[in-house]
Amino acid sequence: MIVLGVDPGLANLGLGLVEGDVRKARHLHHICLTTESAWVMPRRLQYLHSEVSRLLAEYRPDAVAIEDQILRRQADVAFKVGQAFGVVQLACAQAGVPVHAYGPMQVKRSLVGTGRADKEQVIYMVKASLGLGELFNNHAADALALALTHLAHQSVVSASAARLVRS
């Protein structure tokens, strides 16, 4: 299974691709797409859509795992992130790839074992799980964490389905 993880954002959109299963995941690619605040909004959204669509076509993931953020205090930030979230959803729909949303606490619990883990613990687990020694962008790390979370979720779903079949 190939999973594209997405950390949505307008200024910085993290993307991370992994392949395999939760026990043996392999890093394929990661990148942080950056848009300039001086660009007009349609240009920023078009760039994000184009790059996400390109990666979807190149890697042909089986699923996309995107962070479902709840930003209640900063309406302007929530609106911008929501636009990037929508552009990613559109690119996935056009490519026929199913999208699965995970909250930050789900990701932390999946990778570290507690929803109260800090960012450094999550990054450490991403690097350890994928055998990455290099330091990289936090947005790309979050995207890889989302992809790994989806692999773990799929493992649980598959195990549950197998138990139902046996009973």
Salt bridges, closest charged atoms under 4 A:
ASP7 OD2 - HIS139 ND1 3.10
GLU19 OE1 - ARG26 NH2 2.43
GLU51 OE1 - ARG54 NH2 3.10
GLU58 OE1 - ARG54 NH1 3.20
ASP142 OD2 - LYS119 NZ 2.86
